[in-house]
């Protein structure tokens, strides 16, 4: 199912539910709820997915994240500015429209599937749990 279609669906997240990656309460930050029920903070999912993206996708995610942050700041400035009422709705509408399209593109890259149940997990099945660079192999000795 396409993430754009899922925007019209809804789910319930208990206040007790924690991010699957960091363990902190899901509702404390922006988050993704997947149809399988897994929940991830947006930042946690983005950080984890970067490990599985190719270089072009990594660069694009970084660009999109920066543009989204800049637009968020500009939106706050535009709404809080002293612009006359005729200019405000149009400029806010343009910022919101750009923001939404950037978020859609970012979602398509990092949240097209659940990290734990989707294609990323299936593709990673052949990878070792730890790499030779990550751990002291002597700790695995019997």
Buried (B, 14 or more C-beta within 10 A) or exposed (E): EEBEEBEEEEEEEEEEBBBBBBEEBBBEEEBBBBEEEBBBBBBBBBBBBEEBBEEEBBEBBEEBBEBBEEBEEBBEEBEEEEBEEEEBEEBBEBBEEBBEEBBEBBBEBBBEBBBBBBEBEEEEEEEEEEEEEEEEEEEEEE
